[in-house]
């Protein structure tokens, strides 16, 4: 009986570890300059099995409308707006996807998204050409 229990625990361990390090859930995005929460973003599994993220709530009234956006996004609500998509499993987290930052009206390559601080923070590294920057999101759940 003890051997079966140990075998079951060893079998389940990778699934428990993945659940703790999955970025799926709700995250507060922070303003680059002030560090104040701007929006709540939801990271979810898309129909094709990749991870995506969209804005589901504006915590700062300035973040509710895409006033700095251009083209078809200009003046539109940010609620429901995709901000990460096409993220695939990579070493250390999820990556090789695309992203969009409404407050700067800029698209970027989502190089790496990884959970840190025991599941309480999400580091989102985006690159444009050879220049990369990491933003930290804080768990909202």
DSSP file (Angstrom, degrees, kcal/mol; ACC not computed):
  #  RESIDUE AA STRUCTURE BP1 BP2  ACC     N-H-->O    O-->H-N    N-H-->O    O-->H-N    TCO  KAPPA ALPHA  PHI   PSI    X-CA   Y-CA   Z-CA
    1    1 A X     >        0   0    0      0, 0.0     4,-2.1     0, 0.0     5,-0.2   0.000 360.0 360.0 360.0 -44.8    0.0    0.0    0.0
    2    2 A X  H  >  +     0   0    0      1,-0.2     4,-2.4     2,-0.2     5,-0.2   0.880 360.0  53.1 -62.8 -39.1    2.8    2.4    0.9
    3    3 A X  H  > S+     0   0    0      1,-0.2     4,-2.5     2,-0.2    -1,-0.2   0.896 108.6  49.7 -63.8 -41.1    4.6    1.7   -2.4
    4    4 A X  H  > S+     0   0    0      2,-0.2     4,-2.4     1,-0.2    -1,-0.2   0.898 110.5  50.1 -65.2 -40.3    1.4    2.5   -4.3
    5    5 A X  H  X S+     0   0    0     -4,-2.1     4,-2.4     2,-0.2    -2,-0.2   0.918 111.8  47.3 -64.2 -44.4    1.0    5.8   -2.5
    6    6 A X  H  X S+     0   0    0     -4,-2.4     4,-2.5     2,-0.2    -2,-0.2   0.917 112.1  50.5 -63.3 -43.2    4.6    6.8   -3.1
    7    7 A X  H  X S+     0   0    0     -4,-2.5     4,-2.1     1,-0.2    -2,-0.2   0.903 110.6  49.7 -61.3 -41.8    4.2    5.9   -6.8
    8    8 A X  H  X S+     0   0    0     -4,-2.4     4,-2.2     2,-0.2    -2,-0.2   0.915 111.2  48.8 -64.0 -43.8    1.0    8.0   -7.0
    9    9 A X  H  X S+     0   0    0     -4,-2.4     4,-1.6     1,-0.2    -2,-0.2   0.908 111.7  49.0 -63.0 -42.8    2.6   11.0   -5.4
   10   10 A X  H  X S+     0   0    0     -4,-2.5     4,-0.6     1,-0.2    -1,-0.2   0.875 111.6  50.1 -65.1 -36.7    5.7   10.8   -7.7
   11   11 A X  H  < S+     0   0    0     -4,-2.1     4,-0.4    -5,-0.2     3,-0.3   0.894 114.3  44.2 -66.1 -40.5    3.4   10.5  -10.7
   12   12 A X  H >X S+     0   0    0     -4,-2.2     4,-2.0     1,-0.2     3,-0.6   0.709  92.1  84.7 -79.7 -21.2    1.3   13.6   -9.6
   13   13 A X  H 3X S+     0   0    0     -4,-1.6     4,-2.6     1,-0.2     5,-0.2   0.874  86.8  51.3 -54.5 -46.9    4.3   15.8   -8.7
   14   14 A X  H 3X S+     0   0    0     -4,-0.6     4,-2.1    -3,-0.3    -1,-0.2   0.872 110.7  50.0 -60.6 -33.9    5.0   17.1  -12.2
   15   15 A X  H <> S+     0   0    0     -3,-0.6     4,-2.1    -4,-0.4    -1,-0.2   0.884 111.4  47.7 -71.6 -37.6    1.4   18.1  -12.6
   16   16 A X  H  X S+     0   0    0     -4,-2.0     4,-1.8     2,-0.2    -2,-0.2   0.915 111.9  50.4 -66.2 -43.7    1.3   19.9   -9.2
   17   17 A X  H  X S+     0   0    0     -4,-2.6     4,-1.2    -5,-0.2    -2,-0.2   0.899 110.7  49.5 -62.0 -41.1    4.6   21.7  -10.1
   18   18 A X  H  X S+     0   0    0     -4,-2.1     4,-1.1     1,-0.2     3,-0.4   0.916 108.0  53.5 -64.7 -42.2    3.2   22.8  -13.5
   19   19 A X  H  < S+     0   0    0     -4,-2.1     3,-0.3     1,-0.2    -1,-0.2   0.867 109.1  49.3 -61.2 -36.3    0.0   24.1  -11.9
   20   20 A X  H  < S+     0   0    0     -4,-1.8    -1,-0.2     1,-0.2    -2,-0.2   0.777 117.3  40.3 -74.6 -25.5    2.0   26.3   -9.5
   21   21 A X  H  < S+     0   0    0     -4,-1.2    94,-0.4    -3,-0.4     2,-0.2   0.413  85.6 114.1-105.0   1.5    4.2   27.7  -12.2
   22   22 A X     <  -     0   0    0     -4,-1.1    92,-0.1    -3,-0.3    -3,-0.0  -0.523  61.3-144.3 -71.1 136.8    1.5   28.2  -14.9
   23   23 A X        +     0   0    0     -2,-0.2    20,-0.3    90,-0.1    -1,-0.1   0.479  59.1 126.1 -80.1   0.5    0.9   31.9  -15.6
   24   24 A X        +     0   0    0     18,-0.1     2,-0.3    -5,-0.1    20,-0.2  -0.331  47.6  55.4 -61.4 138.2   -2.8   31.3  -16.2
   25   25 A X  E    S-A   43   0A   0     18,-2.3    18,-3.1     2,-0.0     2,-0.4  -0.887  92.7 -40.8 136.6-167.0   -4.9   33.6  -14.0
   26   26 A X  E     -A   42   0A   0     -2,-0.3   114,-3.0    16,-0.2   115,-0.9  -0.839  51.8-176.9-105.1 134.3   -5.5   37.2  -13.3
   27   27 A X  E     -AB  41 139A   0     14,-3.1    14,-3.4    -2,-0.4     2,-0.5  -0.973  25.6-128.2-132.7 141.1   -2.6   39.7  -13.0
   28   28 A X  E     -AB  40 138A   0    110,-3.9   110,-2.0    -2,-0.4     2,-0.3  -0.789  24.6-146.5 -85.4 124.9   -2.2   43.4  -12.2
   29   29 A X  E     -A   39   0A   0     10,-2.5     9,-3.4    -2,-0.5    10,-0.8  -0.727  16.8-141.7 -88.6 145.2   -0.2   45.2  -14.8
   30   30 A X  E     -A   37   0A   0    106,-0.4     7,-0.2    -2,-0.3     2,-0.2  -0.842  15.7-107.7-114.6 144.8    1.9   48.0  -13.4
   31   31 A X     >  -     0   0    0      5,-2.9     4,-1.8    -2,-0.3     5,-0.0  -0.475  26.8-135.3 -64.6 133.2    2.8   51.5  -14.8
   32   32 A X  T  4 S+     0   0    0     -2,-0.2    -1,-0.1     1,-0.2    -2,-0.0   0.852  99.6  35.6 -60.2 -37.2    6.4   51.6  -15.9
   33   33 A X  T  4 S+     0   0    0      1,-0.1    -1,-0.2     3,-0.1    -2,-0.0   0.904 130.5  24.8 -87.4 -44.5    7.1   54.9  -14.3
   34   34 A X  T  4 S-     0   0    0      2,-0.1    -2,-0.2     0, 0.0     3,-0.1   0.707  87.4-133.9 -97.4 -21.9    5.0   55.0  -11.1
   35   35 A X     <  +     0   0    0     -4,-1.8     2,-0.2     1,-0.3    -3,-0.1   0.496  57.9 140.7  79.1   3.0    4.7   51.2  -10.4
   36   36 A X        -     0   0    0      1,-0.1    -5,-2.9    -6,-0.1    -1,-0.3  -0.508  63.1 -95.7 -79.3 147.0    0.9   51.7   -9.7
   37   37 A X  E     +A   30   0A   0     -7,-0.2    -7,-0.3    -2,-0.2    -1,-0.1  -0.398  43.4 173.6 -62.7 133.9   -1.5   49.1  -10.9
   38   38 A X  E     -     0   0A   0     -9,-3.4    21,-2.0     1,-0.4    22,-2.0   0.796  57.2  -7.3-106.6 -48.4   -3.0   50.0  -14.3
   39   39 A X  E     -AC  29  58A   0    -10,-0.8   -10,-2.5    19,-0.3     2,-0.5  -0.895  57.9-116.2-143.0 168.6   -5.1   47.0  -15.4
   40   40 A X  E     -AC  28  57A   0     17,-2.8    16,-3.0    -2,-0.3    17,-1.4  -0.978  33.6-165.9-107.5 125.2   -6.1   43.5  -14.6
   41   41 A X  E     -AC  27  55A   0    -14,-3.4   -14,-3.1    -2,-0.5     2,-0.6  -0.901   9.5-145.9-110.5 140.7   -4.9   41.1  -17.4
   42   42 A X  E     -AC  26  54A   0     12,-2.9    12,-1.7    -2,-0.4     2,-0.5  -0.933   6.3-156.5-108.2 123.5   -6.2   37.6  -17.7
   43   43 A X  E     +AC  25  53A   0    -18,-3.1   -18,-2.3    -2,-0.6     2,-0.3  -0.861  28.0 162.9 -96.2 129.1   -3.7   34.9  -19.0
   44   44 A X  E     - C   0  52A   0      8,-2.8     8,-2.7    -2,-0.5     2,-0.5  -0.940  44.0 -96.6-145.2 162.0   -5.6   32.0  -20.5
   45   45 A X  E     - C   0  51A   0     -2,-0.3     6,-0.2     6,-0.2     5,-0.1  -0.733  42.0-141.1 -83.9 123.8   -5.1   29.0  -22.7
   46   46 A X    >   -     0   0    0      4,-3.2     3,-2.0    -2,-0.5    -1,-0.0  -0.287  28.3 -98.8 -78.7 168.2   -6.2   29.8  -26.3
   47   47 A X  T 3  S+     0   0    0      1,-0.3    -1,-0.1     2,-0.1    -2,-0.0   0.786 123.3  55.9 -59.3 -29.6   -8.1   27.3  -28.5
   48   48 A X  T 3  S-     0   0    0      2,-0.1    -1,-0.3     1,-0.0     3,-0.1   0.395 121.1-105.3 -87.0   4.8   -4.8   26.4  -30.3
   49   49 A X  S <  S+     0   0    0     -3,-2.0    -2,-0.1     1,-0.3     2,-0.1   0.315  85.1 116.3  91.6  -8.9   -3.1   25.4  -27.0
   50   50 A X        -     0   0    0     38,-0.1    -4,-3.2    -5,-0.1     2,-0.3  -0.368  68.8-107.1 -82.0 170.3   -0.9   28.5  -26.8
   51   51 A X  E     +CD  45  87A   0     36,-2.2    36,-2.1    -6,-0.2     2,-0.3  -0.786  38.0 176.8 -99.1 146.7   -1.3   31.0  -24.0
   52   52 A X  E     -C   44   0A   0     -8,-2.7    -8,-2.8    -2,-0.3     2,-0.3  -0.892  13.9-151.1-137.2 166.3   -2.8   34.5  -24.5
   53   53 A X  E     +CD  43  84A   0     31,-2.7    30,-2.9    -2,-0.3    31,-1.7  -0.997  12.1 178.7-142.3 144.9   -3.6   37.5  -22.3
   54   54 A X  E     -CD  42  82A   0    -12,-1.7   -12,-2.9    -2,-0.3     2,-0.4  -0.967  36.4-102.4-139.8 156.4   -6.2   40.2  -22.5
   55   55 A X  E     +C   41   0A   0     26,-2.1    25,-3.9    23,-0.4   -14,-0.3  -0.665  37.1 170.9 -78.4 129.8   -7.2   43.2  -20.4
   56   56 A X  E     +     0   0A   0    -16,-3.0     2,-0.3    -2,-0.4   -15,-0.2   0.525  64.2  19.3-115.9 -12.4  -10.3   42.4  -18.4
   57   57 A X  E     -C   40   0A   0    -17,-1.4   -17,-2.8    21,-0.1     2,-0.6  -0.963  61.8-138.9-159.2 139.6  -10.4   45.5  -16.1
   58   58 A X  E     +C   39   0A   0     -2,-0.3   -19,-0.3   -19,-0.2     6,-0.1  -0.909  16.1 179.9-101.0 117.6   -9.0   49.0  -16.0
   59   59 A X  S    S+     0   0    0    -21,-2.0     2,-0.5    -2,-0.6   -20,-0.2   0.772  76.1  51.6 -84.9 -29.1   -7.8   49.9  -12.5
   60   60 A X  S >  S-     0   0    0    -22,-2.0     3,-2.0     1,-0.1     4,-0.4  -0.936  83.3-136.6-107.9 128.0   -6.7   53.4  -13.6
   61   61 A X  G >  S+     0   0    0     -2,-0.5     3,-1.3     1,-0.3     4,-0.4   0.817 104.6  61.9 -54.5 -31.4   -9.3   55.4  -15.5
   62   62 A X  G 3  S+     0   0    0      1,-0.2     3,-0.4     2,-0.1     5,-0.4   0.775 100.7  54.5 -64.6 -25.0   -6.5   56.5  -18.0
   63   63 A X  G <  S+     0   0    0     -3,-2.0    -1,-0.2   -25,-0.2    -2,-0.2   0.478  88.2  79.2 -88.6  -2.4   -6.1   52.8  -18.9
   64   64 A X  S <  S+     0   0    0     -3,-1.3    14,-2.2    -4,-0.4    15,-0.5   0.780  95.7  42.8 -77.1 -26.6   -9.8   52.2  -19.8
   65   65 A X  B    S-J   77   0B   0     -3,-0.4     2,-2.0    -4,-0.4     3,-0.3  -0.952  81.0-127.9-123.5 140.9   -9.5   53.8  -23.2
   66   66 A X    >   +     0   0    0     10,-3.4     9,-2.0    -2,-0.4     3,-0.8  -0.473  48.3 152.3 -85.5  68.5   -6.7   53.4  -25.8
   67   67 A X  T 3  S+     0   0    0     -2,-2.0    -1,-0.2    -5,-0.4    36,-0.1   0.773  71.1  48.9 -73.0 -26.2   -6.2   57.1  -26.2
   68   68 A X  T 3  S+     0   0    0     -3,-0.3    -1,-0.2    34,-0.2     6,-0.1   0.467  92.5 104.8 -90.3  -1.8   -2.5   56.7  -27.2
   69   69 A X    <   -     0   0    0     -3,-0.8     2,-0.2     4,-0.2     6,-0.1  -0.323  58.4-146.2 -77.1 160.5   -3.2   54.0  -29.7
   70   70 A X    >   +     0   0    0      4,-0.1     3,-1.3    -2,-0.1     4,-0.3  -0.712  56.1   9.1-117.0 172.5   -3.2   54.5  -33.5
   71   71 A X  G >  S-     0   0    0      1,-0.2     3,-1.2    -2,-0.2    -2,-0.0  -0.234 127.2  -9.0  62.1-142.2   -5.3   53.0  -36.3
   72   72 A X  G 3  S+     0   0    0      1,-0.2    -1,-0.2     3,-0.1    -3,-0.0   0.667 134.4  57.7 -67.5 -17.0   -8.3   50.9  -35.5
   73   73 A X  G X  S+     0   0    0     -3,-1.3     3,-2.2     2,-0.1    -7,-0.3   0.693  76.0 118.4 -85.0 -19.4   -7.5   50.8  -31.8
   74   74 A X  T <  S-     0   0    0     -3,-1.2    -7,-0.2    -4,-0.3     3,-0.1  -0.237  89.1  -1.3 -57.0 126.5   -7.5   54.6  -31.3
   75   75 A X  T 3  S+     0   0    0     -9,-2.0    -1,-0.3     1,-0.3    -8,-0.2   0.426 102.3 129.6  76.8  -0.5  -10.1   55.7  -28.8
   76   76 A X    <   -     0   0    0     -3,-2.2   -10,-3.4   -10,-0.4    -1,-0.3  -0.438  67.8 -93.8 -84.3 159.3  -11.4   52.1  -28.2
   77   77 A X  B     -J   65   0B   0    -12,-0.2   -12,-0.3     1,-0.1    -1,-0.1  -0.440  22.7-145.9 -66.7 143.1  -11.9   50.5  -24.9
   78   78 A X    >   +     0   0    0    -14,-2.2     3,-2.4   -15,-0.1   -23,-0.4   0.632  67.5 110.9 -84.6 -14.1   -9.0   48.4  -23.7
   79   79 A X  T 3  S+     0   0    0    -15,-0.5   -23,-0.2     1,-0.3     3,-0.1  -0.448  89.9  12.3 -64.6 124.6  -11.3   45.9  -22.0
   80   80 A X  T 3  S+     0   0    0    -25,-3.9     2,-0.3     1,-0.3    -1,-0.3   0.343  93.3 142.9  89.4  -5.7  -11.0   42.7  -24.0
   81   81 A X    <   -     0   0    0     -3,-2.4   -26,-2.1   -26,-0.2    -1,-0.3  -0.520  53.3-122.9 -72.5 127.5   -8.0   43.9  -25.8
   82   82 A X  E     +D   54   0A   0     -2,-0.3   -28,-0.3   -28,-0.2     3,-0.1  -0.496  35.7 168.6 -68.0 134.9   -5.4   41.2  -26.5
   83   83 A X  E     +     0   0A   0    -30,-2.9    17,-2.0     1,-0.4     2,-0.3   0.544  67.8  24.7-122.7 -16.5   -2.0   42.1  -25.1
   84   84 A X  E     +DE  53  99A   0    -31,-1.7   -31,-2.7    15,-0.2    -1,-0.4  -0.987  68.5 159.9-143.0 144.0   -0.1   38.7  -25.4
   85   85 A X  E     + E   0  98A   0     13,-2.2    13,-2.9    -2,-0.3   -33,-0.2  -0.987  50.9  33.8-160.5 156.5   -0.8   35.8  -27.8
   86   86 A X  E     +     0   0A   0     -2,-0.3     2,-0.3    11,-0.2   -34,-0.2   0.701  66.9 165.4  74.3  20.8    0.8   32.8  -29.3
   87   87 A X  E     -D   51   0A   0    -36,-2.1   -36,-2.2    11,-0.1     2,-0.3  -0.556  13.4-171.4 -75.4 129.6    2.9   31.9  -26.3
   88   88 A X  E     -F   95   0A   0      7,-2.9     7,-2.9    -2,-0.3     2,-0.1  -0.819  35.0 -84.5-116.9 157.0    4.4   28.4  -26.4
   89   89 A X  E     +F   94   0A   0     -2,-0.3     2,-0.3     5,-0.2     5,-0.3  -0.424  56.5 165.7 -61.7 130.4    6.3   26.4  -23.7
   90   90 A X  E >   -F   93   0A   0      3,-2.4     3,-2.2    -2,-0.1     2,-0.2  -0.882  49.9 -67.5-135.5 168.3   10.0   27.3  -23.7
   91   91 A X  T 3  S+     0   0    0     -2,-0.3     3,-0.1     1,-0.3     0, 0.0  -0.422 124.0  13.9 -59.9 123.5   12.8   26.6  -21.3
   92   92 A X  T 3  S-     0   0    0     -2,-0.2     2,-0.3     1,-0.2    -1,-0.3   0.355 135.2 -40.7  93.3  -4.8   12.0   28.7  -18.2
   93   93 A X  E <  S-F   90   0A   0     -3,-2.2    -3,-2.4    21,-0.1     2,-0.3  -0.914  92.1 -31.7 160.0-129.9    8.4   29.5  -19.0
   94   94 A X  E     +FG  89 113A   0     19,-2.3    19,-3.3    -2,-0.3     2,-0.3  -0.956  65.7 126.2-129.4 146.7    6.4   30.5  -22.0
   95   95 A X  E     +FG  88 112A   0     -7,-2.9    -7,-2.9    -2,-0.3    16,-0.2  -0.907  24.8  93.7-170.5-161.5    7.6   32.5  -25.0
   96   96 A X  E    S+     0   0A   0     15,-0.6    15,-0.2    14,-0.6     2,-0.1   0.822  75.8 112.1  57.0  36.2    8.0   33.0  -28.8
   97   97 A X  E     - G   0 110A   0     13,-2.0    13,-1.7    -3,-0.1     2,-0.3  -0.343  65.5-101.0-115.8-160.2    4.7   34.9  -29.0
   98   98 A X  E     -EG  85 109A   0    -13,-2.9   -13,-2.2    11,-0.3     2,-0.3  -0.858  29.6-170.2-126.0 160.3    3.6   38.4  -29.7
   99   99 A X  E     -EG  84 108A   0      9,-2.4     9,-2.2    -2,-0.3     2,-0.4  -0.967  12.4-153.9-148.0 164.5    2.5   41.3  -27.6
  100  100 A X  E     - G   0 107A   0    -17,-2.0     2,-0.7    -2,-0.3     7,-0.2  -0.992   5.6-157.2-142.2 132.4    1.0   44.7  -27.7
  101  101 A X  E >>> - G   0 106A   0      5,-2.9     5,-1.6    -2,-0.4     3,-1.2  -0.909   5.4-167.2-111.6 103.5    1.3   47.5  -25.1
  102  102 A X  G >45S+     0   0    0     -2,-0.7     3,-0.5     1,-0.3   -34,-0.2   0.860  83.7  59.9 -60.1 -38.0   -1.6   49.9  -25.4
  103  103 A X  G 345S+     0   0    0      1,-0.3    -1,-0.3     2,-0.1    -2,-0.0   0.719 119.7  28.9 -66.8 -18.8   -0.1   52.7  -23.3
  104  104 A X  G <45S-     0   0    0     -3,-1.2    -1,-0.3     2,-0.2    -2,-0.2   0.381 101.6-129.6-116.2  -0.6    2.8   53.0  -25.7
  105  105 A X  T <<5 +     0   0    0     -4,-0.9     2,-0.4    -3,-0.5    -3,-0.2   0.919  62.7 136.6  48.4  50.8    1.0   51.9  -28.9
  106  106 A X  E   < -G  101   0A   0     -5,-1.6    -5,-2.9   -37,-0.0     2,-0.3  -0.982  47.4-149.1-133.4 140.0    3.7   49.4  -29.5
  107  107 A X  E     +G  100   0A   0     -2,-0.4     2,-0.3    -7,-0.2    -7,-0.2  -0.735  25.4 173.4 -98.4 153.0    3.9   45.8  -30.7
  108  108 A X  E     -G   99   0A   0     -9,-2.2    -9,-2.4    -2,-0.3     2,-0.6  -0.968  38.4 -97.1-152.9 165.1    6.7   43.5  -29.6
  109  109 A X  E     -GH  98 127A   0     18,-2.8    18,-2.4    -2,-0.3     2,-1.4  -0.798  34.5-136.4 -86.1 125.4    8.0   39.9  -29.6
  110  110 A X  E     +GH  97 126A   0    -13,-1.7   -13,-2.0    -2,-0.6   -14,-0.6  -0.697  30.9 174.5 -83.4  94.4    7.0   38.2  -26.3
  111  111 A X  E     -     0   0A   0     -2,-1.4   -15,-0.6    14,-1.3     2,-0.3   0.924  60.0  -1.7 -71.4 -47.5   10.4   36.5  -25.7
  112  112 A X  E     -GH  95 125A   0     13,-1.5    13,-3.3   -17,-0.2     2,-0.5  -0.980  49.4-174.0-153.2 134.4    9.7   35.0  -22.2
  113  113 A X  E     +GH  94 124A   0    -19,-3.3   -19,-2.3    -2,-0.3     2,-0.4  -0.986  24.7 168.2-125.7 117.8    6.9   35.0  -19.7
  114  114 A X  E     - H   0 123A   0      9,-2.3     9,-3.0    -2,-0.5     2,-0.3  -0.987  34.1-123.8-138.9 146.1    7.7   33.3  -16.4
  115  115 A X  E     + H   0 122A   0    -94,-0.4     7,-0.2    -2,-0.4     2,-0.2  -0.664  38.4 169.5 -83.7 135.0    6.2   33.0  -13.0
  116  116 A X  E >>> + H   0 121A   0      5,-2.7     5,-1.9    -2,-0.3     3,-1.1  -0.760  44.9  48.7-133.6 179.9    8.5   34.1  -10.1
  117  117 A X  G >45S-     0   0    0      1,-0.3     3,-1.2    -2,-0.2    -1,-0.2   0.883 129.8 -53.7  53.4  47.1    8.3   34.8   -6.4
  118  118 A X  G 345S-     0   0    0      1,-0.3    -1,-0.3    -3,-0.1    -2,-0.0   0.757 109.3 -48.7  64.0  25.7    6.5   31.6   -5.5
  119  119 A X  G <45S+     0   0    0     -3,-1.1    -1,-0.3     2,-0.2    -2,-0.2   0.473 119.3 104.3  95.0   2.8    3.8   32.3   -8.0
  120  120 A X  T <<5S+     0   0    0     -3,-1.2    19,-2.8    -4,-0.7     2,-0.3   0.643  76.5  44.0 -92.6 -15.8    3.1   35.8   -7.0
  121  121 A X  E   < -HI 116 138A   0     -5,-1.9    -5,-2.7    17,-0.2     2,-0.5  -0.931  61.2-153.8-131.2 153.6    4.8   37.7   -9.8
  122  122 A X  E     -HI 115 137A   0     15,-2.5    15,-3.0    -2,-0.3     2,-0.6  -0.989   9.9-153.2-127.2 120.7    4.9   37.3  -13.6
  123  123 A X  E     -HI 114 136A   0     -9,-3.0    -9,-2.3    -2,-0.5     2,-0.6  -0.851  10.2-167.8 -96.1 121.5    7.9   38.6  -15.5
  124  124 A X  E     -HI 113 135A   0     11,-3.2    11,-2.8    -2,-0.6     2,-0.6  -0.934   1.8-166.4-112.7 110.3    7.0   39.5  -19.1
  125  125 A X  E     +HI 112 134A   0    -13,-3.3   -13,-1.5    -2,-0.6   -14,-1.3  -0.874   9.8 179.9-102.9 119.7   10.0   40.1  -21.3
  126  126 A X  E     -HI 110 133A   0      7,-2.6     7,-2.5    -2,-0.6     2,-0.4  -0.907   8.2-158.7-119.3 147.3    9.3   41.8  -24.6
  127  127 A X  E     -HI 109 132A   0    -18,-2.4   -18,-2.8    -2,-0.4     2,-0.4  -0.958  13.8-169.7-129.6 144.0   11.8   42.7  -27.4
  128  128 A X  E >  S- I   0 131A   0      3,-2.7     3,-2.0    -2,-0.4     2,-0.4  -0.976  77.4 -40.4-129.3 115.8   11.8   45.1  -30.3
  129  129 A X  T 3  S-     0   0    0     -2,-0.4   -20,-0.1     1,-0.3    -2,-0.0  -0.545 125.6 -28.6  60.3-119.9   14.7   44.5  -32.6
  130  130 A X  T 3  S+     0   0    0     -2,-0.4     2,-0.5    -3,-0.1    -1,-0.3   0.406 118.0  99.1-104.0   1.3   17.6   43.7  -30.2
  131  131 A X  E <   - I   0 128A   0     -3,-2.0    -3,-2.7     2,-0.0     2,-0.3  -0.796  52.2-175.1 -95.9 123.6   16.3   45.8  -27.3
  132  132 A X  E     - I   0 127A   0     -2,-0.5     2,-0.3    -5,-0.2    -5,-0.2  -0.878   8.1-174.8-119.7 149.8   14.4   43.9  -24.6
  133  133 A X  E     - I   0 126A   0     -7,-2.5    -7,-2.6    -2,-0.3     2,-0.5  -0.996  14.8-143.1-142.0 142.9   12.6   45.0  -21.5
  134  134 A X  E     - I   0 125A   0     -2,-0.3     2,-0.4    -9,-0.2    -9,-0.2  -0.935  12.0-167.0-112.5 126.7   11.0   43.1  -18.6
  135  135 A X  E     - I   0 124A   0    -11,-2.8   -11,-3.2    -2,-0.5     2,-0.5  -0.851  13.9-140.3-105.7 145.8    7.8   44.2  -17.0
  136  136 A X  E     - I   0 123A   0     -2,-0.4  -106,-0.4   -13,-0.2     2,-0.3  -0.930  14.3-166.9-110.0 128.0    6.6   42.6  -13.7
  137  137 A X  E     - I   0 122A   0    -15,-3.0   -15,-2.5    -2,-0.5     2,-0.4  -0.813  13.8-137.4-106.8 152.7    2.9   41.8  -13.1
  138  138 A X  E     -BI  28 121A   0   -110,-2.0  -110,-3.9    -2,-0.3   -17,-0.2  -0.919  27.5-102.5-114.9 136.0    1.5   41.0   -9.7
  139  139 A X  E     -B   27   0A   0    -19,-2.8  -112,-0.3    -2,-0.4   -19,-0.0  -0.288  30.5-172.4 -57.9 134.7   -1.0   38.2   -9.1
  140  140 A X              0   0    0   -114,-3.0  -113,-0.2   -99,-0.2    -1,-0.1   0.574 360.0 360.0-103.9 -14.9   -4.5   39.6   -8.7
  141  141 A X              0   0    0   -115,-0.9    -1,-0.1     0, 0.0  -114,-0.1   0.468 360.0 360.0 -76.1 360.0   -6.3   36.3   -7.6
